[in-house]
Amino acid sequence: MTATAVNPSGQTPAEEQRAAAAPSSFPVEPDPGTRRLNTAKAIQEAIGSQMEQNPEVFVMGEDVGAYGGIFSSTTGLLDRFGAQRVIDTPISETAFIGMGIGAAVEGMRPVVELMFVDFFGVCMDQIYNHMAKIHYESGGNVRVPMVLMTATGGGYSDGAQHSQSLWGTFAHLPGMKVVVPSNPYDAKGLMTAAIASDDPVVYMFHKGVMGLPWMAKNKRSIGAVPEEDYLVPIGKARVARAGTDVTIVTLSLSVHHSLDVAEQLAGEGISVEVLDLRSVVPLDREAIVASAAKTGRVIVVDEDYQSFGLSGEIAATLLESPDARGAAFSRVCVPDVPIPYARELEYAVLPTHARIEAAVRAAVGA
Amino acid sequence: MLGEDSTPHPQERSRREQSEDPEFLQLLDPSGQRVARPELDRWLADVDGEGGARVLAGLYEDMVVIRRIDMEATALQRQGELALWPPLLGQEAAQIGSGRALRQDDFVFSSYRENGVAYCRGVNLNEILRVWRGNASSGWDPFEINMATPQIIIGAQTLHSVGYAMGIQFDGADSVALAYFGDGATSEGDVSESMVFAASYQAPVLFFCQNNHWAISEPVTLQTHITLAERAGGFGIPHVRVDGNDVLAVLAATREALDRARQGGGPSFIEAVTYRMGPHTTADDPTRYRDANELEDWAAKDPILRLEKHLESRGLLTQELRERVAAKSDEVAGVVRNGVITMPEPEAMDVFKHVYATPNSWLSRQEDHYRRYLAQFEHHGASAAGHVSGGQH
């Protein structure tokens, strides 16, 4: 844990042991069972379990202690682990992210919460010039095994500075992995994988999938979650619904909307495949290409801004692949405007059920 | 409105700022005479005790050697063997005095100018120079010498030092994290924010500010209207302003601050008042923005000259010492020069290394694609690296 105890590879004996033990101690993707949790509780459970097993794991951020995280990602952890491991910070995103980096260099495994992803503007230097580059800049000698957990997304009238998705912005920059769970099962498994990862991982949860009583409820934000620890592998997409006519490639809250549309259109004989990306970096391009090759039609549904982002990257992936080059392509994204505050206007730009349905109908000519 | 402002122009004030402040810690005056500060005696017991001659000779040797390394590197840059070099000329006492106060298990986060500190940490000199030749983004393994890769973004490392210090605190160890930065960095939000956090958590961290008076072309008086040490007071951090050209004052102040941190007393701030005798880096020309008289004033306060005078006054500057130090300097300069001119060039495919610690399939595909691209040129007899490095072969 202290710098003196590390070997030349930068790993402590405990780290080496953990790395060796990880595959067997984390059964990959078990049956979800029957116990149901909301996404917030699934995240709390993943962090709590890792904190129990590993004294190097700690949580830091604004209102993560007694408040429990303003979107309940850390509820209950202060009572279980105390203020030395669940650390409320002074109000400086730059400072606590920079300190998370320093602590990770020292041998800790911080889970740092950036309250809203929109606040990245005040702390991006620490994120992309330090957290994401120290491993490279140190010639591979120094790892930064840190989780930067942050809330994303709109739909509840929180305005242009509290409603963005922005995963494309992080994914554009090398050195960090980016995961975006859409449901409780993935939320727990991806958090467990993120904490275990020796790379910095940006963990982006949509407020609308947390299952919070004060948010618009979504039926899929409560789901079956195994009690034991497990990993959802970073970089692996999941076919959330199999289909043959058209593929919706999507992530986060938009998975839920896409599944709703798919269920509705199934009654008309339109078979929609829904691919939940789960990770943006690495992006599971094989899964995208495989589904595109099967259906021949791809619609990207993305709550991030339309241009220069994930949807364009997926289009490029299809063009670069001999198997999927001929697939029809369209996208349902947020137009390149700030997220409006007025509810009617906000829902005019979000990827809603109606917009997704229209895109599917256009794609299949129905 | 501007005309009513009685504040002098910052550049006019720069010469007014001097060291007559009673709080200014000096143990060797510019003539090499020891200044009595009995309250600090406990931190210099080794210097004042029986083995003192050896300790002083060691500090002297370190300062002379790092000046020689620095000048050799400057020369290598002028000869086109290094891409860039940030000289530390004039700051030897600040770096050796603090660097020699550290314990092996302390951890340093520095800027790019602390090559004297790296020397104290035992760095392989060619690992420093590999970076400045432009062959690698990193030199040494930080865990081998407990000193992070030098930070290029001004002030950003101060936050890492506080985070590291909190890790030390959590481990229950009594080591200390050090943040080295300059006067310009104190205007960065990161530095202020790191002091907020260090004070809040009473983290075992030492903020070591080398006030060398210039941030490229901007004088320190543009950064602050009070001393930099006083700033730390606003955060509730114990602070001291020392003569940064006085190796004994720096050594004593650093030892005191480190001891405070080891005893659980939290952060400290040292402002070492020194002067950047050379350019910011070899890429700039300081005669465009600063006065030659200022340089002369500071030359009279030279840290090595001062220690020489002190050694002389005590009969310790023997011929043997001079010869030994000169021989060591020559030897080290030779190592540096030879290391630089025989340094292997990097391979093109190295760019893909270490972006991630764990596999990233997409990056692996980009790497494969690039390897195939390079392979196209192999039948022309050029190596892959030779092709992309633009005709060096």
Interface residues (C-beta under 8 A of the other chain):
Chain A: M1 T2 A3 T4 V6 P8 G10 F58 Q84 T89 P90 S92 T94 A95 F96 I97 G98 M99 G100 I101 G102 A103 A104 V105 E106 G107 M108 P110 D125 Q126 N129 H130 I134 H135 Y136 E137 S138 G139 G140 N141 V142 R143 P145 P174 G175 K177 S197 D198 D199 G235 V281 P282 L283 R285
Chain B: Q104 D105 F107 F109 A136 S137 S138 D141 P142 F143 E144 N146 A148 T149 I153 A156 T158 L159 H160 S161 V162 G163 Y164 A165 M166 G167 I168 F170 D171 A173 S175 A177 G189 D190 E193 S194 V196 F197 S200 K353 H354 V355 Y356 A357 T358 N360 S361 W362 L363
